[in-house]
Structure formats: structure tokens, C-alpha cells
């Protein structure tokens, strides 16, 4: 199985690719994730706007013809370079930013600033569904496409995977997520952990190393509600 991914950036892709590959391999003998947007070999920025503009500029009929296995614009297109499903991802931490609020308002999507993790994920998922030109998430999934909303950012899944014991990583304040992420990373790369961290390390190389190490023993599975929901939706889209 091959899944094409449209996401906010390389760190998001690395986290999803690492954990999804590990957990979905229980259900699919071979599964691979490939980054479509943002392309790593050009100068285009990533971020929420690139995901949503990509969806606007690639309506369902275009996505099906250009990216989906078994569908072609021309007779000589190579089917083995296409995908069994597509995945669209955004983080919920964009909620409340002026540019995003205006983008939603301009397209008739009522701007919202919900507080609860589930409501924030539902709102972002709804935006993705609307921009992908579907009525419901079931419509998207039945077409082999999966909208993914990560609460609040992909580091949440790192914290969920790397934290022993209970707790809900999706309910952490940003500063707490940053500190827990920093300590998990320090433990992984053999550094002395600090009590507080000013910012999260976003280096793709570091993220790749961290996820590889975590995947030897753990994932966010059964530790993060929206991670489990994402797994379920991808399985349905590939079925």
C-alpha cells in the first residue's frame, strides 16, 4: 500500500510516517508514506496555507486522475507511481491566528476558537473536508482520502509515545508539551535533560532520529485519542 501525504511540513511528515508505518503494518503487510506537499526539493514554504491552497487547486477529479492508483489522464501513465490513498494533515494550533481566521471567513467557513481538544480537532478536520470538496468525513474516507487533525501539533504524538504512565498529551499547555518533548529528546540522544526548554527542536534530522528510536519500543497508540482516530480512518480509506 502507498499513501500520498499533503501536510504542513517535514517534521509533521516524519512523525506520521514513522508511527503510522509501525502501527498500520499490523494490518497491511507493506505500507509506505510519500510526501507530496510541501515538496522537499523546491523553495515553497510549508504551513497550513500550503495544505489548504493545494486542496483548492486540486479538486477531487484532479486528485483522482493525477495521484490515485488505477486512474489516469493518459494511457501511458505508470500506475505503480500512484497512491492507494491520500492523507491531508493540519495541526490545530493554527486556530485563532488572524491569517487562518480570514482564510476561513473568506470561504464561508465560520471562524471558531474552540478550547477543548476534540472540538479543535473537529473544526480543523471540518475545514479540510470542506476544502477537499466533501460533505462529510465518511464521503472523504470512502473516496480513499483521510483528513488528519493533530492536537495541538505533531510533538503531541511524540510526547504521548515517549511518556510513561497515564495522562492526556492533547490537554497539555504548549509550555508543558515543549518541556516534555525536550526531556524525551534529551533521553533519546544521551543528553542531560533540562527542567525547562525555550523551544522545540524542529530539525528534520533530529526528528527522524528521535522517531526511529521511539518506534523500537513505543508509539502514541492507545495514548492519544486523535492518533487512534487517524489510524482507524486510514485503515478504512485503504480497505
N, C-alpha and C positions, 0 to 999 in steps of 0.2 A: 504494500500500500504506500502511496506517495501523497503527501499533504502539502499544498502550497500555502504559504503564510504571508499575510499582509499585516504588519504590526508597527508599533511606534518606533522601534529601534533595535539595534543588535543585541543589547542586554536582555530585552524582553524575549527576543527570539531564542537566545541561548538558554534561558530559563525554561521556556516552554518546550523547546526541542529536547532538552536533557530529561526533564521529568516526564513529559508525555511519552517519549520513546520508551523509557523504562516501564512505565505503568501500562501502556497500551500493548506492549509486547506480550503481555499475558493473554491478550485476546486476538492479536494479529501476529502471525509468525514473523513477518517482516514489515516494518513501518518506518518511513523516513519523512522528515520535515525539511522543506526547502523555502528559503526566504525569497519572496517575490518583490516586496516593497517594505522598507526602502532598500534599493539596490546598493550593495556594498562597494561597487566599483564605479560609482559616479559621485557627484558633488551635491546631489539633492539631500536636503535635510530630512530627518525623520520627524516624529512627533504626531500628535493627534490629527493635525490638519492634513498631513500626507495620507493618512489612512482614509479619512472621510472624502477628500478630493479624489483619491483613487477610486473609491466606490462610486462617486458621482460620475466620473469619467469612464467607468467601465460597467454599464448596465448589465443585467443578467444575461441577455443574449450574447453580448461580447465576452463576458467571463466564461460562459459555457463553450463558445466556439474557440476561444484563444487558449484556455487553460485546462479545460476538463477532458479527461481521457474519453475516447470514443466519439468526440465531437471535433469537427474540423471546418476551417474556412476553405481549404484547398485539399484536393485528393492526395497530394504527396506529403502532407504533414506527418511528422513522426509521432505516433501515439504514445510511444514509451517515454517521451519527454514531458508528457502532460500529467495531470494530477487526478487522483480518485476523489479528492475533496479539497475545499478551500477553507481557510480559517482567517477571520478578521479579529484583531485584538486592539483594545484600548484600556488604559488604566483609568480608574475613577478619580484620581487626584486632580484631573483637569477640571472637574466640576467647580464652578464658582469663578473661574478665570474669565475676564472680560471678553477676550477674543473668541473663546468657545461659546460663551453665552450669546454673543452676537451671531455667530455662525448658526446656532440652533434657532434663534429668533428669526433670522432672515429666511429660514426654510420652513417656517411654521411649526417648529418643534419647541414647545413651551419650555423656556429655560427653567431649571429647577436646581435647588441646592439641598437635597435631602441629607440627613445626618446618618441614618442607620446604614450599615454596610450592605444589607440586602437591597434597600431602596436605591442606594447609589449604583450598585451593580445593575439593577433593573433599568435604571434610567439610561446608563451608557449602552447597555445591550439594546434598549429600545431605539436609541439613536443609530446604532449600527444596522439594525434591522430595517429601519426606515430608509437610510441612505443606500442600503443594498436592494431597495425596492421590493421588500416583502411586507406582508400584513402582520405576520406572527413569526415567532421563532420556529414553530413547527413547519411553516412554509419554507423557511431557510434550510432547516435540517433535512427535510425531505428532498431538497434540491442539492444536497451534498455540501452545504455551506454552514459554517458554525461561527456565530459571533461570540467572542470571549471578552468578558469584563473582569479585569483583575483589581481587587480591592486591597489597598489603595494603589499599589504599584507592584512590579514583579518581585521586589525584595520581600514582600509579604510571604510569598511562597518559599523563599529561602529561609526566612525566619521560622515558618511553620515546619519545614523539613528538619531544620537543624536544632530546634528547641526540644529538649526532653521534657516529658511530663505534659500536663494539660495546658489550658489557656487557648484563647482565640486570637490568632495573629491579626485577623481582619479588624479587630476592635482596638488595636494599639494606636496610640498617638504617633505622629510622624517621628518625634524625637526618640520614642521608645523603640520603634522599628529600626531607626538608624543605629542606636546603641546595640541592640541585639544582633543586627546584621554585622556590625563591626566586630563583635566578640566571636561570632561564628566564623567569620573570615579569618580572624587572628588565630583561632584554634586550628583551622584548616591548614594555614600556611606556616604555622610554627612560630608566630609572634606572640609577645606578651599582650594579653587583652587590656584595653583601657576601660575606665569606668564610663567615660562619655566620648562620643565621636561627633565631630562637627558636620561631617557629610558622609554620604555613602559612596564607596568606591565603584565607579561605573565603567572601569576598564574592561573591554570585552575579553582580553586575555585572562585577566584575573577572574572574571565571571565564569569563563569556560573551565578554568582550573577548579574553582570552588564547586560548580555544579557537578563536575566529573567526580570529585571526591565525595560529595554528599550522596550521589547516586549509587555509590558502592554499598551503602547501608540504609538509606532512607529516602523518602520523598514527602511531599505535602499530603499525600493520600491519607484520607481519614483524619486530617488535621486542619483542613481548610475547606469550608463549605463550597465556595465557588470554584476551587480547584476540582473537587469531586464532581460538581455540576458540569464543568468543562469536559472532564473525562467522559461523562455519560453522554453529552451532546456529540462529541467527536465519534464515539462508538456508534451512535445512531446514524450519523451522517455517512459513515463508512459501511454501514450494513446494507 
